Amino acid sequence: MQTGETPTVAATSPADSFAVSAPAVETSPASPMSLRFAWVVSWGTKGGLAAADQALFAGAQFFLNILLARWLAPTGYGAFAVAYAIYQLAIAVHNALLVEPMIVYGSGRYLPARRNYFAMVSRGHWLVTALMGLLLYAAGAFVAWLESPPVGYALEALGLILPLTLLVELTRRAFYIDMQPGLAAAGGAVYFCALLVLALGLRKANLLSPATGILAMGVAALLTAGVQQMWLRARWPRHSEKLLPRSIAAEHWTYGRWVLAAVIPSWTLLNLYYVILPARFGLKESGALKALMNLAMPAIHSVIAFGVLAVPLLVRHRLTGGLPLLQQTVRRLTLIFLAGATAYLMTLWVFRIPILHLLYAGKYLDTTATTVLLVGLVPLVTACSVIFGSALRAFERPDLVFWANAIGGFVSLTLGLWIAANWGVQGAIAAYLISYGTLAGARFIFYRKLSASDAAPA
């Protein structure tokens, strides 16, 4: 490929096994059934590795949450829940400006020069995260002095480790440019083991607190990011093409400004309630909400993992097979996502009492069956939102992702906030379902309109 050409999916591309509907050379006859089976096996394998990646990284956070919920007082875990909600906001900003544009552009126009491109994106990472870390540390110092030392100290710790934890997010997503989720999963194994050892060590030394738990995340991230960057440099060849930092920054901003605009509406869909509940019900209620939502996290993170892999897949299918192949892939992914989320709901409902007892050692057993049912429905609405959001990103329409998030965020800030303020933990979960369901519906409508406009004759 010559410098400056628009990248295409060549025979040696890591993703060529997905493009079964548009092969470059027909070497032997194949039935539609065999092609469909090959697609399912190929995507299922990579999807399984993507799920393993998400399971390991998210599993590390999940186990840290479980250990803190077991070992800390409910108010202490509530302080961690508030800081962790703010952390989710920082992740969303970082994703909007750096990670999501990197996946879209790195999978397409910058694929031949991906090593140079990633180096440029990494420089932007340090600039953005250093600024966010300073703001968080200052906010933590203010909160510790004015209102709540446990929350303030946790925010200070978050400000210190933010550049490291977000660097892991950047490096692990870079493997998806090459459709290599297995290497991302290997990094997840490093992070999982390191964080678990650190948390257990803090517990044994009687040093575990919301702040030290967050610091442990930073130490584990430092080790993991170093390993991942070595793997990336070893796999990605050098390229002679000169990339202009200003041009890349402009492209990221053109794409990411819509994603960034969607950050606050999206964040309010759930994380707002962790911050709001203490004002009316106390830190203990935030801890209870976080403990219950932990039950949905394995399924949610699995859906997100498949969604991350779906974006470059849908981008390439749109380039190679056009709208028909994109629509076919969206239908298949929707069936896979919904089937998995339904199975998870049934499992959680049947075994809710043993699961709560196992995870929290007797805490939160007073949770009603209705509340657990609401928690089990969360992955279903998340699955719908993720798949249609991935389709909109494949169309390179982050503006529509923003508008869908804005609609869901408006519902969250109005009806959702009123429900949570009146019914506490159960109300917050119901508010999430209503708000996120609205968001998913808006994304679906936008996807259908885009598909109809692309299908219309010019």
N, C-alpha and C positions, 0 to 999 in steps of 0.2 A: 504494500500500500504506500502510495506516495504521500509525502507531507502535504497536509491541507485537504486531502480527500475526505469525504464523508465516510466514516467507518461503516462497514457492512458486516453481516454475519458470514464469515468465510468458513471453508470446510474444516479449518483447524480451530475455529472458535470454541471456547469452553461451553458455549450454549447451543452448538449446532445440533446436539441430540434432542433439543426441545422442538426445533422447527421441523417436525415430521411432516407437516402439511406442505412444506415448500422446499424439498430437497434440491441441492444444486445439481446433482447428477443421479439419474435413475439407474441403478445398477442391477436391480432384480425386481420382479413384480412382487407387490405386497398387498394383501387385502386390507380394507379399511379397519377390520377388527384387529389385525396384527399391528397396524400403525397406532391405533388407539391404545392397545396394550403396551406398546413400546413407550408411548408418551406417558402413560400412567406410571410405569416402572421407573422411567428416567426422572420424571418430576418428583415421584414419590421418594426416590432415593435422596435426591438433593433436598427435597422438602423435609425428609426425616433428619438429615444432617443440620438443616437450618433450625429445626425444632430442638435438636440436641444442643446447638449453640445457645439458643434462647433459654433452654431449660437449665443449662449450666450457669450462665450469667444470672438469669433471673432466679434460679434455684439458690444461688449463693445469697442473693438479697432476701429471698424467701426464708431461708434457714436463719439468717441473721435476725429477721423480723420475728420468727418463731421463738428463737432463743431469748431475745429481748422481752417478748411478751410473756414468756415463762418466768424469767429471772428478775425482771424489773417490776416495781410497783405499777399499778395501772396508770397513775399520774406520770411516772417516769416514761413509760411506753407512750403515753399521750404526747409528751414533749418530743420524743423521737418522731412520732407520726406527723407532728406539725412541721418539723425541720425536713422530714422526708418529702412532704408535700411541696415545700419550697424547692427542694432538689429536683422534683419532677418539672417544675417550671423552668429551671436552669437547663435541664436536658432538652426541653422543648425548644428553647431559644437556640441552643447549640445545633439541634437537629435542623431547624429552619434555615439557619445561615450557612451551615457547613455540610452536615451529613446527608440530608435529602438531596440537595443539588449535586453533591459528589456522586451519589448513586446514579442519578439520572444522566448527568453529563459524562461521568466516568464510564458508564456502560455504553455510551454512544460515541460522541464526537472525539472524546479524549482517550478512547480505549487503547490506541497504539502507543500513546505517550503517557500511559497511566502512572508510571513511576514519577515522572516530572510533575504531573498534575497533582498527585497526592502530596508531594513535597511542598507545593504551593499552598494547598489546602491546610497542611499542618502548620504552616507559619500563621495563617489566619486563625487557627485554633488557639495558639498561645496568646495572641493578642486579645481575642474575644474572652477567653476564660480567665485571663489575668484580671481583666476589668470586672467581670462578674464576681470573681472571688473576693476582690477588695470590697465591693458593694455588700456582699453577704457578711463579711467579717465585721464591717462597720455597723450593719443592721443588727448583728448578734450582740455586739457590745452595747448598743443602745437598748435592746430588749432586756438584756441581763441587768442593766442599771435601773431601768424604769419599771419593769413588770415581772418577768419570770426568768430567774437565773438558769434553770434547766434548759429552757427553750433557747435562751441567749447563747449559752455555752455550746449547744448543739449547732446553732447557726454559725458561730465562730469556727468550729471545727469544719463545717461544710465549706466555708470560704477558703480554708487552707487546702483542702484536698480536691476541690472542684476541678482544677486543670488536669489532674491525674485521672480522675474517674471518667471525665469526658473524653480524654485522650483514648481510653480503652474503647469507648463508644465509636470513636472515629476509626480506629485501626481495625476493629472487628468488622465494621460495615464495609471497609475497603475490600475485604475478601469476597464480598458479594459482587463486586465489579467483574471478577473473573469467574463468577458462579462456583466459588470454592468454599461453601459453608463448613466443610469439614475442618479446614484450618482455623476458622473462627471458633468452631466447637472445641478444638484443641486448646485455644487460648482460654476458652470458658472453663476448661478443666483446671488450668493453672489458677485462675481467679477463684474458682470454687474452693479448691484445696487450701489456698493461702488464706482466704477470708475465714474459713471454718476454723483453721488452726489458730489464727489470731484471736477470734472471738472466744474460743475455748481457753486460750491462754490468759486473756483478760479476766475471764470468769474465775479461773483458778487463782489468779493473783488478787482477786477482789477489787479489780479496777474497772469492771464493766459498768458503763453508764451510757446515756444517749450520746454524749460527745465522744467518748472513746470508741464506741461502736462505729461512729462515722469515721473517725481517724483510721480505724482498721480497714475500712473500705479504701481509703487512700493508699495505704501501704500495699494492699493486695493489687490495686490498680497499677501502681508503679512497676511492680514485678511483671504483671501481665502485659502491659503496654510495651515494655522493653523486649519481651519475647516475640510479641506479634510484629513489631517493627523489623526485627531481624528476619523473620519469615518473609515479610513483604519484600524486603530488599533482595533476598535470595531468589525469589520467584519472578519478580518483575524486571524485565531487561531495561537497560538504559536506552534512551531514544535521543536522536540528534535534534528533534524539533525544539525550538525555543518557545517557551510559553511566557506570556506577558502577565505578571501579577495583576496589573490594573484591569486587563481584559477579563481575567477569571473572576476577579472581585465583582466586576460589573455584571457578569453573567449570573453569579451566585445571588447578587442582590436582585436582579430582574426576576429570577425564579423565587428566591427565598423570601422576598418582601411579602408575598401573598401568604406563604406559610407562616412567616413571623406574625403577620396580622391575625392569623388564626390561632396563635399560641394562647392568648388570654381566654378567648371563648372556649377553646378546647380544654385548657387547664381547669376552668371553672366547672366543667362537667362533673368532676368528682373531687379533685383535690381541694377545691374551695371549702368543702364541708369539713375537712380536717381542721382548717383554720377557723371556721365560723363556730363549730360546735362548742369549743371551750368557752367562748364568750357567753353562751347561754346555759350550757350544761356542765362545763368544767373539762379539764384535760382528760379525765377518766373516760368520758364519752368518745373523745377522739381515739383513745387507745382501743376502746371496744369496737369502733367502726373499722379501724385498721386491722384488728385481729380477725374480724369477720370477712373483710374483703380479701384477706390473705387466702381464704378458701377458694376464691375465684382466680387468684393470680396464676397458678400453673396453666390453666386453660387460656387465660388472656394472653400470657406471654407466648404460648404456642401459636395462637392465632397471629400475634404480631410477628413472630418469626417467619411464618409462611407468607405474611403480607410483605415483609421486607424482600423476600426472595421473589415474590410475585411481580414487584415493580420492574426490575430489569427483564424478567421473563416476558411481561406484557409489552414492554417497550420493543423488544426484539421481535416478538410475534406481530406486532403492528407494522414494523418495518418490513418484515419478510412476507407476511401473509395478508396484510391489510386488515380492514375492519372485520371480515368474516372470521379470520383466525383469532383475532382479539376477542370477539364475542363468544366464540366457542370455548376459549380458555377461561373466560370469566364465568361461564355457566358451570364448567367442570370444577373450578375452584370453589364456587359457591356451594355446590353439593358436598364437597369434601369438608369445607369449613363448618357447615351447619350440622353435618352428621357427627363430626367430632364434638362439637359443642353440646349437642343433644345427649350424647353418650356421657359426657362429663356431668351434665345436670342430673341425669338419672343416678349415677354413681354417688354423687354428693348427697342427694336426697335420701337414698336408701341407707347410707352409712354415716349420716350426719352426727349421731351421738358418739360412736366410737372415734370418729375423726376429731371432733372437738376435744374429747378426753385425751386422745393421744397427743395432740399438738400442744395443748395448753394446760395439761396436768390438773384438770378440774376447774380451771377458770372458764368463764363465759358459757358454762353449761346451761345457764338460765335463758339462753337464746331461744326464741320461739321457732317453731317449724316454719311458719310463714316467712320469717326473716331469712332462714337458710334457703328457702325456695326462691326468694328474691335474689339472693346472692348467686344461686345457680343459674338464673336467667341472664346474668351479666355477660358471660361469654357469648351467648347467642346474639345479643344486640351488637357486641363488639365485633363478632365475625362479619356481620352484615356491613358494618361501617368500614372495616378494614378492606374488604375485597372491593367495594365500590370506590373507596378512596384510592386504592392502588390503580384502579382503572382510570380514574381522573388524572392521576399523576402520569400514567402512561400516555395520555393525550396531551401531556405538558400543559395542564390547566390547573395550576395551584390556586388560581383565583377562585375557581369553583369549590375547591376544598375549603378555602377561607369562608366563602359565603355559607356553605353547609355548616361549618363549625360555628359561624356567627349565629345562625338560626338556633342551633343546639345550645350555644352559650346563653342566648337570650332567654330561652326556656329555663335554663339552669338558674339564671340570676333572678328570675321572677317566680314562676310557679315552683321550681325546684327548691329555691331558697325558703319559700314560705312553708313547703312541706317539711323540709329538714328542721326548720325552726320550731315547728309545732309537734313533730313526732320523733325527734331525736335520731338515733341510729337507724331504726327501721325506715323512717322518713327519708333519711339521706340516701339509703340504698334505692328506695322507690324513686326518688328524685333523679338519681343517676339513670335508672332504666328509662324514665320518661324523656329525659333530655337527650340521652345517647340514642334512643330510638328515633327521636325527631331528627337528629343529625344523620343517622343512617338512611332514613327515608329521603332526606334532601339530597344526599349523595347519589342515591339510586335514581331519583328524578333527573338530576343533572347528567348522569351517565346515559340514561335513555335518550335525552335530548341530543347529546353529543353524537351518539350512535346514529340517531335518525338524520342528523345534519350531514354526517359523513357518508351515509348511504344514499342521500339524495343526489340525483344527477346534476353535474355542473352546468 
